[in-house]
Amino acid sequence: MRAAIPVLVILLLVHVAVSSAQTSGASGTVDVTAAELQALMKLGVNNPIKSIDAGKHTVFLWYETRKPGAARAGASGPLSEFHTELTEIYLIVRGSATLRTGGKVISSTRREIPGNLPGTTLPRFPSPLFSVQTEGGASRKVAAGDMLVIPPNTPHAWESIDPPELSYVIFRIDPEHRLHAGFVNPELRK
């Protein structure tokens, strides 16, 4: 019993410190329930989920799917993309694929993602994005349950997607606050 009291005091202090840090910021937390993720998975398309102003950066969650054989129009040779400001964390939810990262950039073109976030007039992806031709890099097989961290300026591309499809959640961490904080996908409000 005596040993449990210091542990309880430490837990209480940690709780108070975390609560104070959360309430002193401009925003609270963002929860994505399993039911919400399942609802977006049923749509079977790429969807922004939710975003938050996390103080020094914006965190934006997306649900993405990729089908076998999907390639960018006009692609010749290994085509990757990279973000100059974003760190992306991938959590593979379903399926498997081969991801290539890194390599020497041969050429790059700034790319704009057309359209707006669902239910808004906000640009879908305002952060700088580049399509790049690369040589080399490292390839690895990924599957459900795997997580990957892709730092800014790291070329990355899906080399192949295993049937029937790949589904994953992307955590986009934006220190420049170009991604929009406070977004909730309209499908989750139904």
Backbone as CSV, one residue per row, in Angstrom:
resi,resn,N_x,N_y,N_z,CA_x,CA_y,CA_z,C_x,C_y,C_z
1,MET,0.826,-1.191,0.000,0.000,0.000,0.000,0.866,1.249,0.000
2,ARG,1.917,1.265,0.860,2.785,2.438,0.946,3.498,2.670,-0.384
3,ALA,3.886,1.585,-1.066,4.578,1.718,-2.350,3.642,2.245,-3.428
4,ALA,2.355,1.965,-3.313,1.391,2.400,-4.313,1.133,3.902,-4.239
5,ILE,1.272,4.513,-3.069,0.970,5.939,-2.911,1.904,6.807,-3.751
6,PRO,3.243,6.614,-3.717,4.099,7.438,-4.580,3.767,7.272,-6.065
7,VAL,3.440,6.072,-6.475,3.073,5.840,-7.872,1.818,6.627,-8.218
8,LEU,0.817,6.605,-7.343,-0.413,7.357,-7.579,-0.142,8.856,-7.622
9,VAL,0.729,9.351,-6.753,1.073,10.777,-6.751,1.756,11.154,-8.063
10,ILE,2.692,10.325,-8.520,3.376,10.597,-9.787,2.378,10.609,-10.939
11,LEU,1.481,9.634,-10.973,0.469,9.595,-12.032,-0.416,10.829,-11.990
12,LEU,-0.797,11.273,-10.798,-1.623,12.466,-10.653,-0.874,13.695,-11.164
13,LEU,0.411,13.835,-10.818,1.202,14.971,-11.282,1.356,14.960,-12.801
14,VAL,1.594,13.796,-13.369,1.694,13.692,-14.826,0.373,14.082,-15.469
15,HIS,-0.739,13.611,-14.909,-2.060,13.951,-15.443,-2.290,15.459,-15.392
16,VAL,-1.955,16.099,-14.264,-2.135,17.546,-14.128,-1.246,18.282,-15.124
17,ALA,0.003,17.850,-15.284,0.918,18.503,-16.225,0.419,18.375,-17.654
18,VAL,-0.035,17.183,-18.029,-0.552,16.972,-19.384,-1.822,17.778,-19.600
19,SER,-2.718,17.778,-18.624,-3.958,18.542,-18.743,-3.668,20.023,-18.878
20,SER,-2.715,20.542,-18.096,-2.361,21.955,-18.173,-1.779,22.289,-19.533
21,ALA,-0.925,21.427,-20.044,-0.323,21.670,-21.354,-1.383,21.665,-22.439
22,GLN,-2.346,20.766,-22.342,-3.385,20.684,-23.358,-4.320,21.879,-23.287
23,THR,-4.703,22.302,-22.089,-5.654,23.397,-21.987,-5.001,24.738,-22.249
24,SER,-3.673,24.855,-22.093,-3.023,26.127,-22.343,-2.797,26.351,-23.835
25,GLY,-2.898,25.321,-24.657,-2.727,25.453,-26.093,-3.993,25.963,-26.755
26,ALA,-3.900,26.182,-28.074,-5.029,26.714,-28.825,-6.057,25.638,-29.151
27,SER,-5.741,24.387,-28.905,-6.669,23.328,-29.288,-6.617,22.187,-28.288
28,GLY,-7.589,21.287,-28.396,-7.643,20.121,-27.524,-6.990,18.938,-28.185
29,THR,-7.715,17.846,-28.283,-7.190,16.646,-28.919,-8.054,16.288,-30.115
30,VAL,-7.538,15.412,-30.920,-8.300,14.862,-32.038,-8.395,13.370,-31.810
31,ASP,-9.608,12.870,-31.773,-9.848,11.442,-31.633,-10.358,10.908,-32.960
32,VAL,-9.846,9.773,-33.363,-10.377,9.050,-34.516,-10.734,7.670,-33.998
33,THR,-12.025,7.383,-33.953,-12.465,6.095,-33.427,-12.324,5.014,-34.495
34,ALA,-12.341,3.780,-34.054,-12.302,2.656,-34.995,-13.507,2.718,-35.927
35,ALA,-14.666,3.113,-35.406,-15.876,3.210,-36.230,-15.716,4.281,-37.310
36,GLU,-15.075,5.411,-36.970,-14.859,6.462,-37.967,-13.905,5.989,-39.058
37,LEU,-12.845,5.323,-38.664,-11.906,4.805,-39.651,-12.583,3.771,-40.547
38,GLN,-13.398,2.902,-39.969,-14.133,1.903,-40.759,-15.088,2.581,-41.741
39,ALA,-15.736,3.675,-41.321,-16.650,4.398,-42.211,-15.898,4.945,-43.423
40,LEU,-14.701,5.486,-43.208,-13.912,5.991,-44.328,-13.379,4.857,-45.191
41,MET,-13.035,3.731,-44.573,-12.555,2.580,-45.343,-13.646,2.059,-46.273
42,LYS,-14.903,2.117,-45.824,-16.014,1.650,-46.666,-16.168,2.506,-47.912
43,LEU,-15.794,3.788,-47.836,-15.863,4.653,-49.012,-14.849,4.229,-50.066
44,GLY,-13.735,3.634,-49.619,-12.750,3.079,-50.534,-11.983,4.094,-51.354
45,VAL,-11.883,5.312,-50.880,-11.146,6.343,-51.610,-10.189,7.043,-50.653
46,ASN,-9.371,7.923,-51.208,-8.447,8.694,-50.382,-9.212,9.818,-49.696
47,ASN,-9.098,9.884,-48.393,-9.883,10.846,-47.631,-9.087,11.516,-46.531
48,PRO,-9.199,12.855,-46.433,-8.701,13.502,-45.235,-9.600,13.093,-44.077
49,ILE,-9.027,12.889,-42.899,-9.820,12.458,-41.743,-10.089,13.653,-40.837
50,LYS,-9.073,14.068,-40.103,-9.182,15.193,-39.172,-7.815,15.851,-39.055
51,SER,-7.824,17.102,-38.548,-6.556,17.792,-38.317,-6.635,18.609,-37.037
52,ILE,-5.451,18.992,-36.538,-5.374,19.749,-35.292,-4.170,20.688,-35.319
53,ASP,-4.336,21.848,-34.711,-3.209,22.730,-34.433,-2.559,22.184,-33.175
54,ALA,-1.375,21.632,-33.318,-0.687,21.002,-32.191,0.428,21.899,-31.657
55,GLY,0.219,23.197,-31.721,1.212,24.128,-31.201,2.235,24.497,-32.244
56,LYS,3.383,23.859,-32.215,4.455,24.197,-33.151,4.253,23.598,-34.537
57,HIS,3.197,22.813,-34.725,2.936,22.213,-36.024,1.456,21.840,-36.136
58,THR,1.032,21.622,-37.367,-0.295,21.083,-37.640,-0.128,19.597,-37.906
59,VAL,-1.021,18.793,-37.353,-1.033,17.356,-37.634,-2.328,17.067,-38.382
60,PHE,-2.199,16.446,-39.558,-3.363,16.145,-40.398,-3.363,14.645,-40.663
61,LEU,-4.468,13.984,-40.377,-4.608,12.539,-40.589,-5.377,12.289,-41.883
62,TRP,-4.887,11.361,-42.687,-5.515,10.983,-43.954,-5.644,9.472,-44.010
63,TYR,-6.671,9.012,-44.703,-6.825,7.592,-45.017,-6.613,7.456,-46.519
64,GLU,-5.709,6.585,-46.928,-5.379,6.417,-48.345,-5.529,4.960,-48.761
65,THR,-5.889,4.755,-50.014,-5.894,3.416,-50.605,-5.120,3.472,-51.922
66,ARG,-4.475,2.386,-52.243,-3.781,2.244,-53.525,-4.120,0.868,-54.079
67,LYS,-4.381,0.823,-55.382,-4.708,-0.430,-56.057,-3.509,-0.890,-56.885
68,PRO,-3.403,-2.205,-57.147,-2.305,-2.698,-57.988,-2.332,-2.038,-59.363
69,GLY,-1.150,-1.758,-59.899,-1.052,-1.207,-61.247,-1.297,0.280,-61.350
70,ALA,-1.657,0.933,-60.261,-1.905,2.374,-60.316,-0.575,3.100,-60.450
71,ALA,-0.448,3.892,-61.507,0.769,4.679,-61.720,0.360,6.071,-62.164
72,ARG,1.232,7.009,-61.966,0.935,8.380,-62.381,1.002,8.483,-63.898
73,ALA,0.076,9.253,-64.472,0.055,9.463,-65.918,1.361,10.109,-66.368
74,GLY,1.905,9.629,-67.468,3.124,10.196,-68.033,4.398,9.791,-67.323
75,ALA,4.312,8.888,-66.379,5.506,8.483,-65.628,6.412,7.630,-66.504
76,SER,7.695,7.964,-66.507,8.676,7.131,-67.205,9.852,6.948,-66.264
77,GLY,10.202,5.721,-65.999,11.257,5.449,-65.031,10.723,5.595,-63.615
78,PRO,11.608,5.419,-62.643,11.172,5.493,-61.249,10.705,6.906,-60.891
79,LEU,9.432,7.083,-60.619,8.879,8.386,-60.260,8.504,8.362,-58.787
80,SER,9.044,9.296,-58.056,8.769,9.414,-56.628,8.176,10.784,-56.361
81,GLU,7.875,11.027,-55.101,7.498,12.369,-54.686,8.230,12.671,-53.392
82,PHE,8.349,13.959,-53.102,8.842,14.354,-51.786,8.208,15.668,-51.385
83,HIS,8.170,15.894,-50.099,7.607,17.100,-49.510,8.749,17.866,-48.858
84,THR,8.815,19.163,-49.126,9.924,19.946,-48.582,9.757,20.259,-47.104
85,GLU,8.539,20.221,-46.590,8.301,20.643,-45.212,7.675,19.572,-44.322
86,LEU,7.017,18.601,-44.905,6.243,17.641,-44.118,7.042,16.408,-43.741
87,THR,6.788,15.931,-42.540,7.152,14.570,-42.167,5.876,13.757,-42.294
88,GLU,5.959,12.588,-42.904,4.802,11.705,-43.001,5.089,10.423,-42.239
89,ILE,4.089,9.972,-41.498,4.157,8.681,-40.816,3.050,7.829,-41.408
90,TYR,3.406,6.666,-41.950,2.428,5.745,-42.528,2.169,4.617,-41.540
91,LEU,0.902,4.327,-41.311,0.483,3.144,-40.559,-0.291,2.273,-41.536
92,ILE,0.284,1.132,-41.904,-0.362,0.245,-42.873,-1.504,-0.478,-42.161
93,VAL,-2.722,-0.310,-42.696,-3.928,-0.862,-42.080,-4.306,-2.203,-42.698
94,ARG,-4.173,-2.300,-44.035,-4.617,-3.512,-44.735,-3.781,-3.678,-46.004
95,GLY,-3.441,-4.919,-46.316,-2.720,-5.217,-47.545,-1.214,-5.157,-47.375
96,SER,-0.524,-5.237,-48.522,0.938,-5.173,-48.528,1.400,-4.551,-49.840
97,ALA,2.638,-4.059,-49.823,3.185,-3.375,-50.991,4.697,-3.273,-50.843
98,THR,5.337,-2.770,-51.904,6.762,-2.477,-51.854,6.937,-0.971,-51.962
99,LEU,7.614,-0.390,-50.973,7.862,1.050,-50.919,9.343,1.308,-51.164
100,ARG,9.628,2.265,-52.054,11.007,2.689,-52.295,11.188,4.081,-51.706
101,THR,12.281,4.300,-50.979,12.590,5.615,-50.418,14.038,5.975,-50.721
102,GLY,14.301,7.279,-50.729,15.660,7.767,-50.920,16.099,7.712,-52.366
103,GLY,17.390,7.725,-52.573,17.965,7.721,-53.906,18.407,9.112,-54.324
104,LYS,19.098,9.158,-55.446,19.595,10.419,-55.991,18.516,11.047,-56.869
105,VAL,18.196,12.309,-56.611,17.199,13.029,-57.408,17.847,13.467,-58.721
106,ILE,17.263,13.025,-59.850,17.750,13.370,-61.186,17.068,14.639,-61.680
107,SER,15.763,14.723,-61.490,15.000,15.914,-61.876,13.772,16.005,-60.980
108,SER,13.255,17.225,-60.848,12.056,17.403,-60.020,11.150,18.457,-60.635
109,THR,9.860,18.299,-60.385,8.844,19.227,-60.855,7.879,19.492,-59.715
110,ARG,7.625,20.774,-59.445,6.647,21.109,-58.410,5.266,20.686,-58.901
111,ARG,4.505,20.083,-58.020,3.197,19.544,-58.386,2.129,20.145,-57.476
112,GLU,1.007,20.476,-58.053,-0.138,20.982,-57.295,-1.200,19.889,-57.240
113,ILE,-1.805,19.719,-56.092,-2.909,18.769,-55.937,-4.198,19.563,-56.147
114,PRO,-4.967,19.249,-57.191,-6.177,20.028,-57.461,-7.292,19.727,-56.464
115,GLY,-8.231,20.650,-56.395,-9.429,20.441,-55.591,-9.304,20.968,-54.177
116,ASN,-10.430,20.891,-53.490,-10.533,21.387,-52.123,-10.788,20.246,-51.154
117,LEU,-10.550,20.527,-49.875,-10.940,19.574,-48.838,-12.449,19.395,-48.908
118,PRO,-12.960,18.180,-48.717,-14.404,17.941,-48.808,-15.199,18.896,-47.916
119,GLY,-16.245,19.498,-48.501,-17.140,20.374,-47.750,-16.564,21.740,-47.438
120,THR,-15.423,22.110,-48.083,-14.797,23.408,-47.808,-14.336,24.055,-49.109
121,THR,-13.837,25.277,-48.987,-13.171,25.946,-50.104,-11.660,25.976,-49.877
122,LEU,-11.185,25.207,-48.902,-9.762,25.157,-48.575,-9.031,24.235,-49.545
123,PRO,-7.828,24.623,-49.996,-7.064,23.748,-50.896,-6.813,22.385,-50.265
124,ARG,-6.883,21.351,-51.088,-6.718,19.978,-50.604,-5.326,19.735,-50.021
125,PHE,-4.299,20.305,-50.645,-2.930,20.040,-50.201,-2.068,21.264,-50.511
126,PRO,-2.019,22.267,-49.599,-1.303,23.509,-49.891,0.209,23.459,-49.683
127,SER,0.737,22.399,-49.112,2.170,22.315,-48.826,2.945,21.936,-50.085
128,PRO,4.170,22.456,-50.272,4.948,22.125,-51.474,5.167,20.619,-51.640
129,LEU,4.899,20.145,-52.856,5.027,18.732,-53.213,5.756,18.664,-54.550
130,PHE,6.687,17.739,-54.677,7.455,17.605,-55.904,7.396,16.173,-56.416
131,SER,7.227,16.042,-57.746,7.411,14.753,-58.414,8.864,14.710,-58.844
132,VAL,9.522,13.596,-58.585,10.955,13.519,-58.868,11.315,12.215,-59.562
133,GLN,12.279,12.310,-60.481,12.910,11.130,-61.057,14.113,10.816,-60.176
134,THR,14.273,9.561,-59.807,15.371,9.192,-58.911,16.167,8.021,-59.474
135,GLU,17.373,7.886,-58.960,18.196,6.699,-59.194,18.509,6.097,-57.835
136,GLY,18.396,4.790,-57.753,18.746,4.112,-56.505,17.666,4.233,-55.456
137,GLY,18.082,4.229,-54.218,17.146,4.219,-53.102,17.046,2.820,-52.528
138,ALA,16.240,2.699,-51.510,16.057,1.407,-50.836,14.602,0.983,-50.937
139,SER,14.388,-0.283,-51.278,13.033,-0.835,-51.360,12.806,-1.784,-50.202
140,ARG,11.573,-1.776,-49.715,11.223,-2.708,-48.646,9.759,-3.101,-48.794
141,LYS,9.466,-4.322,-48.370,8.099,-4.841,-48.352,7.448,-4.366,-47.059
142,VAL,6.219,-3.834,-47.158,5.466,-3.412,-45.977,4.122,-4.123,-45.977
143,ALA,3.574,-4.323,-44.778,2.298,-5.032,-44.641,1.548,-4.478,-43.437
144,ALA,0.291,-4.904,-43.307,-0.581,-4.439,-42.227,0.140,-4.505,-40.889
145,GLY,0.062,-3.401,-40.140,0.703,-3.296,-38.837,2.036,-2.569,-38.874
146,ASP,2.654,-2.446,-40.059,3.939,-1.749,-40.170,3.736,-0.237,-40.097
147,MET,4.743,0.461,-39.562,4.764,1.922,-39.536,6.063,2.396,-40.170
148,LEU,5.975,3.513,-40.902,7.152,4.090,-41.550,7.155,5.591,-41.291
149,VAL,8.319,6.164,-41.062,8.468,7.607,-40.906,9.271,8.113,-42.097
150,ILE,8.682,9.062,-42.842,9.324,9.614,-44.029,9.595,11.095,-43.764
151,PRO,10.862,11.462,-43.506,11.201,12.858,-43.209,11.049,13.759,-44.439
152,PRO,11.047,15.088,-44.235,11.002,16.009,-45.375,12.151,15.733,-46.351
153,ASN,11.906,16.043,-47.625,12.899,15.923,-48.699,13.368,14.495,-48.949
154,THR,12.575,13.514,-48.549,12.902,12.112,-48.806,12.033,11.601,-49.954
155,PRO,12.621,11.300,-51.124,11.820,10.724,-52.201,11.195,9.405,-51.740
156,HIS,9.926,9.202,-52.107,9.251,7.954,-51.747,8.204,7.620,-52.802
157,ALA,8.043,6.307,-53.057,7.095,5.848,-54.075,6.704,4.410,-53.802
158,TRP,5.451,4.090,-54.141,4.998,2.697,-54.101,5.458,2.050,-55.395
159,GLU,6.379,1.088,-55.304,6.852,0.368,-56.496,5.814,-0.629,-56.974
160,SER,5.176,-1.316,-56.038,4.130,-2.272,-56.403,3.162,-2.416,-55.235
161,ILE,1.916,-2.679,-55.599,0.847,-2.904,-54.622,0.350,-4.323,-54.836
162,ASP,0.272,-5.093,-53.769,-0.236,-6.456,-53.875,-1.766,-6.441,-53.874
163,PRO,-2.406,-7.326,-54.696,-3.867,-7.387,-54.718,-4.429,-7.767,-53.349
164,PRO,-5.616,-7.314,-52.988,-6.492,-6.482,-53.804,-6.182,-4.989,-53.705
165,GLU,-5.640,-4.501,-52.568,-5.295,-3.094,-52.435,-4.480,-2.885,-51.166
166,LEU,-3.919,-1.697,-51.061,-3.196,-1.271,-49.866,-3.988,-0.143,-49.216
167,SER,-4.190,-0.210,-47.908,-4.854,0.862,-47.159,-3.935,1.290,-46.031
168,TYR,-3.836,2.598,-45.839,-2.966,3.098,-44.778,-3.432,4.464,-44.291
169,VAL,-3.063,4.786,-43.058,-3.327,6.094,-42.475,-2.020,6.870,-42.533
170,ILE,-2.109,8.128,-42.986,-0.943,9.011,-43.012,-1.112,10.065,-41.926
171,PHE,-0.087,10.220,-41.117,-0.004,11.308,-40.149,0.938,12.333,-40.779
172,ARG,0.413,13.469,-41.225,1.244,14.508,-41.840,1.547,15.568,-40.787
173,ILE,2.816,15.784,-40.533,3.256,16.731,-39.510,3.856,17.934,-40.229
174,ASP,3.205,19.095,-40.062,3.533,20.299,-40.817,4.006,21.416,-39.886
175,PRO,5.322,21.674,-39.821,5.817,22.731,-38.940,5.535,24.140,-39.465
176,GLU,5.152,24.271,-40.730,4.889,25.583,-41.323,3.414,25.986,-41.235
177,HIS,2.564,25.117,-40.730,1.120,25.384,-40.591,0.453,25.714,-41.931
178,ARG,0.914,25.101,-43.017,0.243,25.277,-44.313,-0.985,24.380,-44.421
179,LEU,-0.924,23.212,-43.779,-2.098,22.339,-43.746,-3.111,22.951,-42.783
180,HIS,-4.366,22.742,-43.070,-5.432,23.409,-42.329,-5.775,22.666,-41.047
181,ALA,-5.706,23.364,-39.931,-6.058,22.785,-38.630,-7.564,22.897,-38.411
182,GLY,-8.114,21.956,-37.656,-9.528,21.997,-37.297,-10.459,21.336,-38.292
183,PHE,-9.919,20.631,-39.282,-10.761,19.975,-40.280,-11.321,18.674,-39.722
184,VAL,-12.587,18.404,-40.038,-13.226,17.110,-39.771,-13.932,16.710,-41.059
185,ASN,-13.667,15.515,-41.559,-14.300,15.047,-42.786,-15.816,15.067,-42.628
186,PRO,-16.539,15.688,-43.581,-18.003,15.756,-43.484,-18.681,14.393,-43.367
187,GLU,-18.073,13.336,-43.925,-18.655,11.992,-43.812,-18.734,11.534,-42.359
188,LEU,-17.858,12.063,-41.516,-17.839,11.665,-40.106,-18.863,12.431,-39.286
189,ARG,-19.474,13.437,-39.874,-20.488,14.231,-39.164,-21.893,13.714,-39.414
190,LYS,-22.020,12.728,-40.295,-23.353,12.196,-40.645,-23.883,11.302,-39.557
